[in-house]
Amino acid sequence: MAGSAFAYWAAQHGFTPTVVDREPRASSRISRVEIGFGGVGVLERMGIVDRLADEVGPPPTVEFHFRDDAEPVRVPAASPETTLVVRRDPLLRELRALASANAEHVFGDSVTGLEETPDGVDVEFENGPARRFDLVVGADGLHSTVRGLSFEGTEADHVHDLGVTVAIFTVPDFTGQDALSSVLVRPGRGAMLSDIPGEDALEAVLLHRRPRGGRDTERETPEELAAAFAEDGWHVPRILDEMSRADVRIAPTRQVRLDTWSRGRVVLLGNAAFCSDPMSGMDTALALKGAMSLAGELARVEGDHRSGYFAYEAAMRPHVEHAQWMGEYTVDGVAPSGGSSGLRLTRAAVWAGAVATRVTSFVTGGNNLTDAGPEFPFERYAPAGERDTV
Ligand SMILES: Cc1cc2nc3c(=O)[nH]c(=O)nc-3n(C[C@H](O)[C@H](O)[C@H](O)COP(=O)(O)OP(=O)(O)OC[C@H]3O[C@@H](n4cnc5c(N)ncnc54)[C@H](O)[C@@H]3O)c2cc1C
């Protein structure tokens, strides 16, 4: 996502980007993404929101089920003007199509070597011949090869496990819910069902806090997850039954934390630089805003990439810190640590948040707390001909 968005914005500013992606097809096992926190503003400026009209749904109300004998705590939906839910594959395809119209694409290849020279970076590829580029943007995701080649330290120094396993899979729509995410919260684990726009299906998510926390690099299996949820009621028996037949994506929840996002002419973007964790619901917005910011700042500095990288990092750091805080907060809200007392604290926090959200929504005429976060200077990054003011 970040790479395609950057290619689009870089081309708008007059650069000639080349995108290298080892995956020829834009597809994933993630069915839906919720995009808020300024991400919709970037998509609108790319003209993508209109083209995705059939794939988009409204932001969901979230229902937290803490106790079997009590009503769920309801957190009102964010404003549809600032937040949307979209099927991930059509979004990826639209971003790629837009990038392809504006940039050279090399699919099915990967970078194997980066050597900086005074006036460029010599790049070696797995399959194609070596080439020289002025700048290299590593937007190659959580396990970034560019980061591994250019930055000191190993992946273990940069990628931090939050100690919780997340399993995501698609199940038939057996609840008939609409614009709703419903969540069962139990000590150390949580289960979530969300509807997918335009599909007769739900996205199911299980989160399980591992006994040894972030030190455990072993992946939990579906069988181990099923054992952890075996005693739970609500929709869990049906979810576990569906999981036994589903194509399940299981991974630890992780964040990428780096002291700096650039080394010489190489800079990182998106999950490669600042993954905040899928549960924050903010990584797409971060990737899109980061792409617009990086291209915009480079366009303002007339070839002085160091100043451009510095300004990009200064602009994006507050957004990333907010998102990474949200990532940890959300994981703790759905799979609370601290046993039964942790569950009670989480319930109190979610209840207080729900009340605060209602008040905020009332006062601001529709926006709620989940729309909060640092302001993003869209106008600063608009290509010169599209700015309202110079
Ligand atoms: C389970 C899950 C749920 C999510 N839900 C949400 C959500 O609700 N809301 C939200 O905002 N975000 C969500 N996200 C995050 C979002 O989908 C993206 O991961 C995020 O936008 C970051 O995008 P990215 O482009 O930086 O990284 P990625 O999307 O990971 O893209 C990396 C790209 O680099 C390519 N690549 C990787 N390695 C190489 C290599 N060595 N050589 C060449 N190419 C390479 C890959 O093929 C890919 O195209 C979720 C993510 C996951 C995993």
The ligand as an ORCA input file, in Angstrom:
! r2SCAN-3c Opt
* xyz 0 1
  C      -4.284     -8.978      9.845
  C      -4.191     -7.547      9.466
  C      -5.296     -6.703      9.620
  C      -5.183     -5.353      9.296
  N      -6.241     -4.515      9.506
  C      -6.070     -3.192      9.300
  C      -7.121     -2.260      9.572
  O      -8.246     -2.613      9.966
  N      -6.869     -0.938      9.382
  C      -5.653     -0.496      8.938
  O      -5.467      0.702      8.808
  N      -4.670     -1.347      8.624
  C      -4.837     -2.672      8.810
  N      -3.821     -3.527      8.525
  C      -2.553     -3.000      7.976
  C      -2.577     -2.823      6.460
  O      -3.233     -3.863      5.827
  C      -1.156     -2.715      5.862
  O      -0.350     -3.723      6.376
  C      -0.581     -1.378      6.140
  O      -1.301     -0.461      5.380
  C       0.903     -1.245      5.817
  O       1.121     -1.281      4.459
  P       2.587     -1.376      3.854
  O       2.457     -1.061      2.410
  O       3.551     -0.604      4.654
  O       3.006     -2.891      4.052
  P       2.428     -4.176      3.347
  O       0.968     -4.047      3.153
  O       2.941     -5.336      4.112
  O       3.096     -4.167      1.883
  C       4.449     -4.493      1.676
  C       4.676     -4.712      0.185
  O       6.053     -4.983     -0.021
  C       6.196     -6.150     -0.808
  N       7.444     -6.801     -0.384
  C       7.708     -7.350      0.816
  N       8.977     -7.787      0.846
  C       9.516     -7.510     -0.360
  C      10.795     -7.716     -0.934
  N      11.792     -8.303     -0.253
  N      11.007     -7.308     -2.200
  C      10.016     -6.710     -2.912
  N       8.786     -6.481     -2.413
  C       8.546     -6.877     -1.151
  C       4.963     -6.987     -0.543
  O       4.676     -7.840     -1.631
  C       3.896     -5.895     -0.383
  O       3.330     -5.540     -1.619
  C      -3.948     -4.867      8.797
  C      -2.863     -5.731      8.589
  C      -2.969     -7.055      8.938
  C      -1.764     -7.949      8.730
*
